[in-house]
Amino acid sequence: MSGLYSRFGNEQHNRHGAPLTWPGTGLGRPIRGQHSGMLRANETESIPHRLFYHAYMFRMWEKEEAEAYVWVMERIANGWFLRIDREKIWDSEKQQYAIWLEWCQVYGVLPENHPAKAPPANGFA
């Protein structure tokens, strides 16, 4: 996973559903969600990973959807996301494919009771 950070490190995008902290976990995956940033170096090794399931029918004739498909597939190809299922469906009217894709986005997620989940005591981030 060391290549994950070099390829995508510091990426922030609304497709992740929450802010990301890099480099994140011991496996190189980012930590998803808000936290105080007060993690000890050895704690990154034990941060649990969580999979977030997604499914979408990408209409490849729509530019934004084709770009989103490539965005997801780049992360699958590089080992960050996991592909579950993919089906190409020919649209005879558009003379192009629609692609049904199911995938999981993998992030480190701090447990709710972790001290770093709380904001710093002085109120500053």
C-alpha positions in Angstrom: 0.0 0.0 0.0 3.0 2.4 0.1 2.3 3.3 -3.5 -1.3 4.4 -2.5 0.0 7.5 -0.7 2.4 8.4 -3.4 -0.4 8.2 -6.1 -3.3 9.6 -4.2 -1.8 11.2 -1.0 -3.6 14.3 0.3 -6.5 13.7 -2.0 -9.7 15.3 -0.8 -12.9 14.8 -2.8 -16.6 14.8 -2.0 -16.8 11.2 -3.4 -15.2 10.1 -0.2 -18.1 11.3 1.9 -15.9 12.9 4.6 -12.5 14.6 5.0 -9.5 12.3 4.7 -6.2 12.2 6.7 -3.1 11.0 5.0 -1.0 8.9 5.2 -3.5 7.4 7.7 -3.3 3.7 8.7 -0.3 1.4 8.8 -1.5 -0.1 5.5 -1.3 3.4 3.9 -5.1 3.9 3.6 -6.4 7.3 4.6 -8.4 7.8 7.8 -12.0 8.9 6.9 -13.8 11.4 9.0 -13.2 14.3 11.5 -10.7 13.8 14.3 -8.4 16.0 16.3 -5.2 14.7 14.7 -3.8 13.7 18.1 -2.7 10.2 17.1 0.5 8.7 18.4 2.8 7.2 15.8 2.2 3.6 16.9 -1.6 4.0 16.9 -1.8 4.1 13.1 -0.9 0.4 13.0 -4.1 -0.5 14.9 -6.7 1.7 13.3 -9.5 -0.5 12.0 -10.5 -0.5 8.4 -14.1 -0.1 7.2 -15.6 -0.8 3.8 -18.2 1.5 2.4 -20.4 -0.2 -0.3 -21.4 1.7 -3.5 -23.3 0.7 -6.6 -24.0 2.8 -9.7 -25.0 2.5 -13.3 -22.5 4.7 -15.2 -23.9 6.0 -18.5 -20.7 6.2 -20.5 -22.2 8.7 -23.0 -22.5 11.2 -20.1 -19.1 13.0 -19.7 -19.4 13.4 -15.9 -20.4 9.8 -15.4 -17.6 8.5 -17.6 -15.1 10.6 -15.6 -16.5 9.3 -12.3 -16.2 5.7 -13.6 -12.5 6.3 -14.5 -12.0 7.9 -11.0 -13.4 4.8 -9.3 -11.6 2.3 -11.6 -8.2 4.0 -11.0 -8.6 3.5 -7.3 -9.7 -0.1 -7.9 -6.7 -0.8 -10.2 -4.3 0.7 -7.6 -5.6 -1.4 -4.7 -7.5 1.2 -2.7 -11.0 0.3 -3.6 -12.4 -3.2 -4.1 -14.5 -4.2 -7.1 -17.4 -6.5 -6.3 -19.3 -6.7 -9.6 -19.2 -5.1 -13.0 -21.5 -5.6 -16.0 -21.4 -3.9 -19.4 -24.8 -3.2 -20.9 -25.2 -2.1 -24.5 -27.6 0.8 -25.0 -28.8 0.4 -28.6 -30.3 3.8 -28.7 -27.1 5.6 -27.6 -24.8 3.1 -29.3 -22.6 3.0 -26.2 -22.3 1.0 -23.0 -23.7 1.7 -19.6 -21.7 0.0 -16.9 -23.1 -1.3 -13.7 -20.5 -1.2 -11.0 -20.5 -2.4 -7.4 -17.5 -1.5 -5.3 -16.3 -0.8 -1.7 -14.2 2.2 -0.7 -11.8 1.2 2.1 -10.7 3.7 4.8 -9.3 3.7 8.3 -12.0 4.7 10.7 -11.4 5.7 14.3 -13.7 3.9 16.8 -16.2 6.3 18.4 -14.6 6.1 21.8 -11.1 6.9 20.6 -9.6 10.0 22.3 -8.7 11.5 18.9 -12.4 11.6 17.9 -12.9 14.5 20.4 -11.7 18.0 19.5 -8.6 19.3 21.4 -9.3 20.4 24.9 -8.2 24.0 24.2 -10.8 24.3 21.4 -8.2 24.7 18.6 -7.7 22.3 15.8 
